[in-house]
Amino acid sequence: MALTRRQRQRLGKVLAVVVPAALAAFVAASADWGRLQDKFLDPGIAGDLFPRIITVAAKNTIEITAFAFALGLVFGLVAALLRLSPFRAYRWLGTSYVELFRGIPALVTLILVGIVIPIAFRWHVPGGDLGPKVLGLALVAGAYMAEVIRAGVLAVPTGQAEAARSLGMGPARTMVSIVLPQAFRIVVPPMTNELVLLLKDSSLVFVLGTTAETVELTKFGRDAVGSTFNGTPITVVALLYLVISLPLTRLSAQLEKRGARSRR
């Protein structure tokens, strides 16, 4: 006998709970917990990572992410405005930037900025060791932020701009004073997601080289694994990434809910 729609929904809810629970029970029963603790959860090795994993590696990761996000936001805003321009040349310029850096892997962009350009043009990015890493990540992040900002601008009702112009505001002032503030309220949740993605992409900066004082979380963990021949440092690094990123994802979810309520 065929199930009704309500019965299918109830069955789906039951399976959504039972199947993951069964898989978790199977993994828990079949895992060698003693070996896992020895190879990935060694308290002694984990303790030796502190405080440098916080005071150096985590600090550098947060610093690189923050600077890259701020610069990427500038790039993204400029590119979004270029793509919205009535002039074809500006639209072409903005589109070229977005498509180029969304199409190239972040790792390749970092190599181009930090290694290829200095060799080819004998020009180094200002900012010392931090400069090329921040610029490379910012170029990639800006390309994605540009599309988010552009979508936010297009989501603002056209009547807002028309009302501003009827009051005598020019196009530039209308965009800066009326449209962009409303657009940024719309795009805050997806921009928070971009920040989380950028945090994880910061693990790629090892390709440009690091020192004992400029190492970030992932490189710190890899070096510790190489010296201890144990996976515990990577476990600790993963937990620290979660500690940093989970509040951001929760913030994004809360902002999205608040935005949905305000638009009702």
Sequence and secondary structure as in RCSB ss.txt:
>XXXX:A:sequence
MALTRRQRQRLGKVLAVVVPAALAAFVAASADWGRLQDKFLDPGIAGDLFPRIITVAAKNTIEITAFAFALGLVF
GLVAALLRLSPFRAYRWLGTSYVELFRGIPALVTLILVGIVIPIAFRWHVPGGDLGPKVLGLALVAGAYMAEVIR
AGVLAVPTGQAEAARSLGMGPARTMVSIVLPQAFRIVVPPMTNELVLLLKDSSLVFVLGTTAETVELTKFGRDAV
GSTFNGTPITVVALLYLVISLPLTRLSAQLEKRGARSRR
>XXXX:A:secstr
    HHHHHHHHHHHHHHHHHHHHHHHHHHS HHHHHHHH  HHHHHHHTTHIIIIIIHHHHHHHHHHHHHHHHH
HHHHHHHHT SSHHHHHHHHHHHHHHHHS HHHHHHIIIIIHHHHH    SSTTHHHHHHHHHHHHHHHHHHHHH
HHHHHS HHHHHHHHHTT  HHHHIIIIIHHHHHHHHHHHHHHHHHHHHHHGGGGGGG   TTT  HHHHHHHHH
HHH  SHHHHHHHHHHHHHHHHHHHHHHHHHHHHHHHT 
